[in-house]
Amino acid sequence: MLYLLTIAAAVLPFGLGCQPPSVDIGGDYCAAILHMSTGSWEVLENTCKAFGGHLAKVDNTDFLYYLIKHINDNGLTGHNYWVGGSDAAEEGTWVWMDGTPVKMGSPFWGYETAGGIQKPDQGDQGNCMILMEDYHFLAADHMCEDGNAGICGYD
């Protein structure tokens, strides 16, 4: 399959000395927002690997804040974004690409309006993590095969 790849770095300034295609999203963080590319979780992870990173590890509130702010401030809304969390290896055990546990609850996970659940709620149907626009870019579990944009993170 051929995917069109347009990256925020093409139009935004490099701040911290972030390595292209990543950009300074604020707060001393670099990320590549692949807003014009869509694909499965695996396709976007492989794209991030090709750029020297992985799907982003959104494991602290500062990074989450600057990521959401950057998306909103730069007109990158209109998409859900894959990030690097998954429970594909063991249902209910959410880990990042490096094997560290994904934090549950507020402020990372979004919620269903019926029930106020702030944790993954799709069972074995949703094994990959997205930042979901409907949840104001908080995390949700989603079917890994669906087409979404992605966010690459760098160590």
N, C-alpha and C positions, 0 to 999 in steps of 0.2 A: 504494500500500500504506500502511496505517496502522500505525505502530509505537508501542508503549507506551514512554514515556520517563520513567524514574525515575532520578534521579541521586543519587550519594552526598552531594552538597551539601545535599540536602533534610534530612538527618539528622545531618550532621557540622558541627562549628564551622568558621568561616572564621578562619584564623590570620593570615597575612601580609598581609592585605588582598587576598587572591586575589579576582578578579572572578568572581561567580557565572556559571556553575555550578561553577567550579573550587573546589577546597579545598586547604588547606595539607596536603601529604602528609609534611611533615618536610624537614629539610635546606634550607630556603628554596626549596622547589619547590612549584608549583601545578599541579594536573591535575584534570580532570573524569573520573571513573571511571564510564562509562556501563554499569553492571553489569546493569541491567534492560532495556536495549535490545539487540536483536540485529538484525543485518542483514549484507549484504555489506560488503566493504571500502569500496566506493564510497558506499554508503548511510551508513555511519558517518563517513566523511570529510566528506560533505555535512552531516551532523548537527553535527560539530565546527565546520565553517565557519559554520553558522548561529549558533553560540555564540561566534564570533570567534576560533576557533583552527583547528587541523588535528589529524589523528591525530598522537599524540605522537612526537617525535624522541628516542629513548632511546639517546643517543650517549655517555653517560659513566656510569661505575660508580656514582657517588653517586646520580644520579637513578634508575638501575635498582634500587639497594639500597632507597631510600625508597619507590619504587613497589611493589616486592614486599612490603616490610614493611607498607605501608599496606593492601594487598590482604589479606594474611594477618591483620593485627591487627583489621581491621574487618569480618571475615566476608564478604568479597567474592570468596571462592574459588568454585569450581563453574563457572567460565567460562574460556574462552580469550578474550584481548583483542586486537583489532586495534590495531596501532601503524603509524606512517607510512612504513615501509620497503617498497620494491617493486622487482622487476626486470622489470616488465611491458614497459617500453620496450625493453630489451635483455636477453635471457636471460643470467643469470650476472652482470650488472652491477647490484648492489643499491645503490639511492640513497634518500635521504630526500626528503620533499616539496620541500625547498629545493634539491635537486640534489646535495647533499654525499654522499660515499660512506658506506655502512653498513660499520662495522667487522665483520670476520669473526673467528671463533674464540672462545675463552674470554676474558672471562666472559659475553659477550653471547648467544651461540647455545647452544641446548640440544644434545642428542645422542641419536642412536639407540643403544639398548642393544646392538644387534648391530653392532659396528664402531667405536663411539665417535666418530662423525663430529660435529664441532662447526662445522657450516656448513650452509647450505641443502642439502637432499638430495632435493627433490621434482622437480627438473628443470623442464620447461616446464609441469608440472601445478600447481605452487605458486609463484605470483608475488607474493603479498602476505604481509607479516610479521605474525605473531601472537606474543603472549607466551602460551606454552602451559602450561596447568596441569600436564600430565603431565611437563613439563620443569622444574617448580618456577618457572614464569613466566619462563623464559629464552626466547629467540627461536626461532621455527621458521617455515619457509615453508609456505604453505597456499593452497588454492584460493580465489581472491578472491570467488567467488560464494557461498561457504558463509556461514551465519549465525553470527556471533560477536558478543560485546560489544565495546566499544571504549574507548580512553583518549584523551582530547583533551589536547593540550599547547598552551601559550601562550608567545609570545615575551617 
